[in-house]
C-alpha cells in the first residue's frame, strides 16, 4: 500500500519519528509497532510472534469486487494517468488522485485517519 500513496510513507515516518528513507516492512499488531523483518523473524523463531497474534480476529476473506482487495482503483478524472487535458489550459496534474493515478476504493476503503 505504501507504494500506492506517498502520504502513507509520510504518516508512517511521523508515527515512528523517522525522517530517513523508510525500510519496509514495518509491522504493527493491534496498533502497536513490533518491528521490521528481522525483528519479526526473531520473534517467530523464539515462539513469541504466535503469542502476539493469538486472539486477534481473522482477516475478512471477502474480496472487494471493485478493487480486488487492493483498496485503490484508477482515478475517474484522469483514467490513471495523473494528468488531465483541456483545450483551454492543456495538460495539468490531476488533483483528484495520488501521484500514481489512483484513488481510494469507494466500496471498501475507510476514510483517512
N, C-alpha and C positions, 0 to 999 in steps of 0.2 A: 504494500500500500504506500509505503514512503516514496517509492519512485513515481507514483501517480500524482502526488501533490506535495510540492516542496514545503507547504505550510506545516505538514506533519513533521518534517525534519526540524523546522524552527521550534515547533511546540515541544518535541522530544528533547532538543538541546536545552530549552528553558526548564523542563522538568528535571533534567539530570545536571543542570548547571554547567553545561559543556558548550564551549564555543568552537572547538576544533572539529575537524571532519569526523562525522559520525560513523563508527564501525558497527555493522549490523551482524547478527540480530541483537536486539535488546529485549529481554524477556521480562514481562510483568505478569504476576499471578495474583489475582484478586486485588488489583490496583497497586500492588507493592513491587518495586523494582527488584528483580532477582539477580540479573547479571547478563553477561553475553554468552557466547557459545562455549567458551572454556569453563565458565562458572557452572553452566547447565550440565556439561559433561561430568564435571567433578561431583556435582550433587547427585547425578544419576548413578555414577559408579559407587558412591557412598550410600546409596539407598535413600537419600534424603528427598530427592525430587518427587518420588511417589507420595511421600508424606505431605508435600506441599499441594499436590493436586487432588488428593483424596477428599471426597465430599463436595468437590466442585460440580456444578451441573454440567451435563454433557452438552456439547455444541449442537445446535439445531441442525438436523440433517436435511432440512428442506432448502433447496437451492432456489434463489430468486429467478423467475422466468425472464425478467427484463435484462439483468446483467450477468447471469450465470454465477452469481456469488462474488463477483469482483467488487461490488458496491460502487462502481463507476461505469458510466456509459458515454458515448460520443456526444459532444455538445450539439444541441439543436441549432444554435445560431451559426456555427462555423463548420459543421459536419466533421469536427475533429481536427481541423487544420490550424486552429488558433489564430486564424486570420479571416477578416470579413471584408467584403468588397462592396463599394457603392460607386456609381459613376461620378457623383459629386466630389467625393473625398479620395477615392481609390482604395488601396488596401490599408487596413488598420488592424491592430491587435484586438482580438476578441476579448471582451471584458467579462464574459459570462462563464468562462471555463479556466481550467488550470493551464499551465504552460504546455501541457501535453494534449490539449484539446478535449479534456474530459470534464464531466460534471458528476456530482454525486448522484447515484441512482435514486430517483424519487420513490421507487417502490420499496426499497429496503434500508436505505442509509438513514441513520439517525441524524438529527441536527448537530452542527458543530458545537463543541463544548465552549 
